[in-house]
Amino acid sequence: MRIIVDENIPRRTAVELRARGYEVIDLRGSPEEGIDDDLLWQKAQQSHALLITTDKGFAQFRGQEHWGVLIIRLRQPNVKRIHNRILQVLDHFNRSDWRGMVVIARDTVLRWWHPSE
């Protein structure tokens, strides 16, 4: 499964996801670093990739066809808490579940929308 991590996702998370067998696209350090949200969304769709971000604006795509969005929304986010929550959520769902799904992960609550629901 392919994943794009937004710039607000810890580097250690990208490293851990690669170690778990995911193909991770991290735009930091590339010419695309800092692209606006519309271009990031297009990149995720062209790459057939799940987008992981802390930007709640991507929830707007829940009614559209896409490759998946995981939005981390913690009360007091830090590198460790964001990292751990991402891994928990990815362990919660099967890799095949993500297409078309939008998940908002708060401290202890998960909300998700799936096209089949």
Secondary structure, DSSP 8 states (H G I E B T S, - for coil): -EEEE-TTS-HHHHHHHHHTT-EEEE-TTSTTTT--HHHHHHHHHHTT-EEEES-GGGGGGGGS--S-EEEE--SS--HHHHHHHHHHHHHHS-GGG-TT-EEEE-SS-EEEE-TT-
